[in-house]
Amino acid sequence: MLSAAHDILKQQESGNATVPATAAVSAHLQAKNSSIYDCNPVTTGAVLLADILPTLVIKMFAPFVIHKVPYGARVLFCAITAAASLLLVSFSSAVWMSILGVVFTSISAGLGELSFLSLTVFFRRDVLGGWGSGTGGAGLAGAILYSGLVQVGLSPQIALRIMLVIPVLMLVSYFILLVPPPSFPQWSRSSDRDYVAVRSEDRRRLLDGSEEEQEQERSAFEDGTTGPLSLKEKCQIIKSLLKFVIPLGLVYFAEYFINQGLMELLFFHNIFLSHAAQYRWYQTLYQAGVLISRSSLCCFKIRRLWVLSLLQVLNAVFLLFSVGYRFLPNVWIVFAIILFEGLLGGAAYVNTFYFISEEMKERDREFAMAAASVGDSLGIAVAGFVSFPVHNHFCSL
């Protein structure tokens, strides 16, 4: 969606939304941008802010009230807003319509992420590995599918309309393929219900046989305080989550500073790939790294999340200097760094939520999983505000 919105916005800014995306971009750059970095100073930042700010607002406030809304209604709303975003951008005739479409995408993604993370507490803990692989695979599949459709000659508008099948598949997979436990609150949540522990008998039906784990969970359930979480308890949970949220936020800050502030500027002249092709390869390799590392829980786990934060910040600093001084000799080195960036980001995400699920008490887990999801969005939002002037500075040179 973001790549398509970026292409369509460039078409609209060039004054001709009917020509192919590559031609529109070329005309726009020749007419309006003589920068040595061959970049667009406005569109990237506008799309990023439209994409992340609604998600950030949702993740900051929804965990305190979203438990009043049943999961079935949430998923249905996410699918509707996702379809609306695709239609808005694909039929867009003005910049504001494209931006509004990105806002709808952000709403769908933000509500969907915190809802599905909360949903994992009703299933076996290793479902987080599947969630990580699925979200990582979605990014890679989306990048490849959109690039492929455009590469064979379809316009971004037609490519987005073809992708309307995705919200339909989402509804089919959730309402038909997913088998929830018997007490799962699919459509009904009473007005006075709050976050409570998952019924131990339901969890035991979904576990595969560890009697010790079952006993531990049963004891945690019986010994812990029952009843809804108070506001004070929720604030205490948020405080205990800071050791996870801060490293995750740092990783995503550095990651999206690279993606939105620097990636378009890492342009090599006179090679076998055009600027647009280089950017698409960066995005594809980044998503490939995310998929690999988000699928790694079954092989190893990384508890020292601060190491991932440090490495990602070093990545961002190195690439910032490489943009400023242009000392990297070829695009292959950038390809390797971008792949490494994706590996770090995916590993930070999936390990953060795995250890939150492991360390939180059963009664607190559903709220904690939803509340912790603000970490990545906060990092991305700060990265957007920081990368915007940095990107514009280089574009003006």
N, C-alpha and C positions, 0 to 999 in steps of 0.2 A: 504493500500500500504506500509506504513512504517513498519508495523509488518511483512508483507511478505518479504520485502526487507531485514529486519533484519535477518529473518530465513534463507533466501537464502544465504546471505553473510556468515552466520555462517557455512552453508554447504560447501560453496566454500573455506572458510578458513580451514575447517577440511580436505580438500583434497578429498571429496567424495560428489558430488552434486546429487547423485542418491538415497541415502538412505533417509528415512523419516527425517523430521526436528528434531524431538525430539531425535532420535538416533544420529544425527550429532552433535547436541548441547551437548549431554552427552559426546560423545567421545572427542569433542573439549575441554570441560571444564576439563575432567579428564587428558588430555594430556598436556594442556597448562596453566591451571589456578588452583592454589592451594589456592586462596584467601578465607578467611573465609566468604566473601560476595558472593561467587559463581557467579562471574560476568565476563563479557567480556570487557576488557579495551579499545578496539578500535572501534568496530562496531557501537555502539550507537552514538558516537560523529560524526563519518563520515557520517552516514545516516542523522543525524540532520542538519549538515551544508549543505549537498547537498539538503536537503528539504527546508531550509529557505532562503539561500542566493539569489537564483534566484527570489524568491517571494519578498524579500526586495528590490532588485534592481528595479524590475518592479513597485512596489508601490511607490518608491521614485521618479521615473522619468516619468512613464507613464501618471499620471494625467495631465501633461503639454502638452502632444501631442496626447493622446489616443482619444480625441474628434474628430480627423480627420478620425478615423476608425469607420464605422457604426456598430451598435450593432450586427446585424446578422452575420457579418464577424468575430467579436470577439468571439461570442458563438461557431461558427463553428470551429474556430481555437482552442478554449479551448477543445472541444470534440475530435478533432484530436490528440492533444498533450496528452490528458488523455488516449486515446486508445494506442498511441505509448508508453506511459510509462508502461502500463500493459503488452504489448507485449515484450518490451525490458527486463523487469525484469523477466517475466515468461520464456523467452527463453535464459536468460543470461547464458553464459558459463565462464565468468570472472568477477572479482570484478568491473572493470571499467564499464561494461555493466549495472550492477545493480545500480551503483551510477548514471550513465547517465539516467536510467529509473526514478530514484527518482528526478533528475533535471527536467525532462519533467513533472512529477507530480507537482512540485513546480511552473513551468511556468503556467500550466493550472490553478492551484488553485489561484495563485496571480492575474493573469489577470481576471479570472472569478469573484473573490470576488470584486475587485474594479469596474468591469463593472456592476455587478448586484446591488451593492450598489448605483451606479450612476443611474441605471435604476429605482430604487424605487421612484425617484422624479417625474416620469411620472404617478404615481398611488396614491391612497389614502395613507395617512401617516401610517395607521394601517397595511399596507403591510409589514412594518418592523417586526411586530410580527410574520407574516408568514415566513419571511426570517429567523428570529431567530430560530423559531421552526424547519424549514426545515434543516438549517445547523447543529443544535444540533442533530436532528434525524438522519442526514446522518452519523455523527460520531459514534453514538450508533449502527445504523444498520450495518455500515461497520465493526465495531469491532465484533459484534455478528455473522455476516455472515462469516467473515474470520475464526473466532475461530470455528464456527460450521462445516465449510467445512473441516478444518484441523482435528477437533476432530473425524469426521466420517471416517478418513483414507485417505483423499485426500492430495496430496502433495501441498506445497505452489504454485508451478508452475501451477498446474491444477486449483487451487482455483482462481488465478489471471485471467486465461483465461475465466473462467466462469463469472467473473466480467466485461468482455468486454461488457456485456449488459448495463452497467451503462451509458457509453457515448452515446449509442443509445437512451436510455430513456431520457437523457438530451436533445438531439435534438428534440425528439418527444414532450416533455413537453414544450419546448420553442417555436418551430415553429408551433405547431398544437394546443396545449392546451391554451397557453397564448393569451389573447385578448388585444392587445395594443390600445391606443387611435389613432384616425385617422391621426394625424400629427406626429406620432412616427417615428423617422428616422431609419427604419429597415436596409435598404441597401444603402441609399444615404446620403452622407454628403459632401457638397461642400468644396473645399479646403480652403475657407476663413471663414468657419463657426467655431464659438467658443462656449463656454458654454454660453447659454442664458436662460432666464426664460422660463418655460413651459407655453405654451399658456393657458390662464385662462379658455377659453371655454372647452378645452380638460380636464382640471382638474375638472371642474364642472360636467362633464359627469360621472366622476368616484367617486365623493363624494356622500354621502348618505343623504344630506338634511340640513345641518347646514347652514342657511342663513348668520348667523353672521360670520362663518369661511369663507364662500364664499366672503363676503364683505371685510373682512380683507385681503384676498389673492388678491382680485381685486385691492384694494387700494395699497397694496405693489407692485403689478405689475405696476400700473400706476404711482406711485410716484417715484419708483426706476429708476436709470439710465438704459437705454437700450443699446444694442450693446454688442459686445464681451468683455470678461474680458481681461484687460491688464496684463502684467507680474507684474506690481506693485500691482494691485488689487489682483492677485493670492497670492502674498507674504503677503499681509495684511490679506487675508483669512486664510492662514496657521498660521500666528501669533495668530489670534483669536481662532484657533483650539487647541492651546497648552493646554488650560485648560481641554480639553477632551483627547488629545493624550497622555499627560504625565501620568495621572492616568491609562489609558488603557495599556500603555506600561509597567508600574510597575506591574500591575496585571499579564500580560502575561510573564514578566521576572520571577517573583516568581513562576508562574504556570509551566513554562517549565524548570525552574531550578529543580523543583520537578520531573517532568515527565521524563526528560532526564538525570539528574544528580543523583537523589536519588531513584527513584521508583524501579529500578532494584536491588538496595542495601537493600531494605526493605524486607529481606528474612527471613522467619521463618523456622527453621529446624524441621524435625520430626513431621509435622502436616499432616492433611488429604489432603492437596494440595501440589503438586510439585512446584518447583520454577517457572517453565513456567506457571503453572496454576494460581499461585498467581499473576504473572505479568499480565496475561490476565484478571483476575478479577479486578485488579487495573484499567486497561484501560477501562473495561466495566463500572465500577462504576463511573469513571471520566466522561465518555461520557454520562452516565445517568444523572449526576448532571448538565452537560452543557445543555442537552435537557430540563430538568425541568425549569431551570432558564431562558433559552432563550425563553421559551414559557410563561413567566410570565408577559409580558407587558399588557395583557388584565386584569390582576388582580391588579398589583401595579407597580409603577415606582420608581426608586432610583436616585435622583438627586445628592446626595453627593457621587460622585464616589471615592473620596479619602478614604472613609471608606472601600470600597471594596479592594482598594490597600493595605491599612494598614493590613487588616485581611489576605490577601493572603501572604504578606511578613512575618507575624507572623507564618503562616502555614509553609512556607519554612524554617524559622529559627528553628522552633520546630522539623521538620522532619530531618533537618541537624544534630541537637544534638542527635536525636533518632538513627540515623545511626551511629554516632560516638561513642555513649555510650551504645547503644543497651539496653535501659531501658524499652521499651514498652513490656508488658507481652504477648500480643497475637495479631494475625492478624486482629481481629475484630475492634480494635481501629484504625488501619491503614485504614481499609475499610471505616470507618466513616469519617476520615480526608480526604481521597481521594474524597469521595462523596461531602464533604463540599467544597473542592478545585474546583471541577467542577461547583458547584452552584455559587461560587464567580466569576469564569471566565466567565461563560455564562451570568450572570447578568451584569457584567461590559461591555461586548461586546454589548449586545442588548440595554442597557440603554444609552451607549455612542452615538450610532448612532441615537437613537430615539431623544435625546435632540439636537444633531447636526441638524437633520431634522427640529426640532421645532424652533430653535433659528436662524438659518441662513436665510438670505433674499432669496426670491425665485430665484433671478437671480444667487446667489452664491451657491445654494444648490447642484447642480449636481457636480461641481468641489470639493466642500467641502467634500461630501460623499466619493469621490474617494481618495482625499488627506489624509483624516483622517484614512483610512485603513492601512496606514503605521505604525500606533501606535503599533498594536499587533505584526506585523512582526519584528519591531525594537526591541521590548522587547524579542521576541523569539530568535532573532539573538544574542543579548547580552547574553542571558541565555545560548545559545549554547557554546559561547566562555568561559563563566565562569564555566559552569557545566562540561566541558570536562576535565580540570585538576583536579577538585574535584572528579569526578567519577574515573579517573585513579588513583588518590591517594589512595582511599579506595580499589580499585581492587588490588593494589600492596601490600596491608597489608597481 
